[in-house]
């Protein structure tokens, strides 16, 4: 049976703070999909997700964050149930629908170089 598992407590309190955000919840599905919600005091909330080759961040208003996170989880889990990996068609429609972003610090965090 495939279920979402809350793994937030596996992160230390210090690790849950990232730049100007705070990890509210981190869930995994069948060890294949990860969805996290990061809150922010001075900007939009961030939903980070990872599923095979598909990953990124979706920015969302605080009041819509929980419902949007549930939508994201449902769509990713359904694609996993159907295909086990995200298809090209799914990737294109999902990214367009949710305005998926790939901030540069996902791949390269320059702050480590400059001691920020």
Secondary structure, DSSP 8 states (H G I E B T S, - for coil): ---EEE-GGGS-HHHHEETTEEEEEEEEETTTEEEEEEEESSS-EEEEEEETTEEEEEEE-GGGHHHHHHHHHHHHHHHHHHHSS--HHHHHHHHHHHT-B--HHHH--THHHHT-
